[in-house]
């Protein structure tokens, strides 16, 4: 009993030391997790839009330090167009009627299209807003017949696998009513293919990576503007998202590693015998909620 009493202070001291070590280790891990969380926190990346091929930022590149961009951008007076209420209603109705004629057309003619028109519609798409004005898009215009055919070969090879194995019965059955399959004749016949790449990150003048905030959303908005510009010019396309073709097409088109294919658009005039599914669009009351 006396021995136990004499050893009690020793036991207490050992227990205190162990508790101290455990607490220090726990706090250290929390600090590391906090630092890691701060470094990898990217609130501009929508979790719903992430996929397995995103390029992770290195820790030294993911901090919040100034990226070497111009600190102060000059502000200039803004001159806005102002229309009467009657003119606003007329213009909005006319524009709706124009865009309501837009259809996804898979039967495209090989009739030549003026190159200047393509330049202008891409300039228009380039007016799109983007996160921190990073403009994270690259529009690759393909007009060379042999290159278009190589693109078709890559797409059709992967699309056949998609339809037969990857997409599943539900997806394939949902597409049957549109009579689509893995044969993409329009990739050869359309006078232009526009491949829209999103720049996952950019490069600063010193070679370091530059963060491109909301790059997928920004490029998607640019694509919407591009579709409107094509419709306005009397040209047609089909929004193609070539599943599992991105890496091969990026290599074929010699695009850098920071670019990822988002959309492939064949562009041209419809064939004279072109057809489209007899679809209707949801009425306003089904797509708009007024609070």
Secondary structure by P-SEA (a helix, b strand, c coil): caaaaaaaaaaaaaaaaaaaaaaaaaaaaaaaaaaaaaaacccccccccccccccccccccccccccccccbbbbcbbbbbbbcaaaaaaaaaaaaaaaaacccccccccccccaaaaaaaaaaaaccccccccccbbbbbbccaaaaaaaaaaaaaaaaaaacccccaaaaaaaccccccccccccccccbbbbbbbcccccccccccccccaaaaaaaaaaaaaaaaaaaacccccccccccaaaaaaaaacccccccccccccccccccccccccccccccccccccc
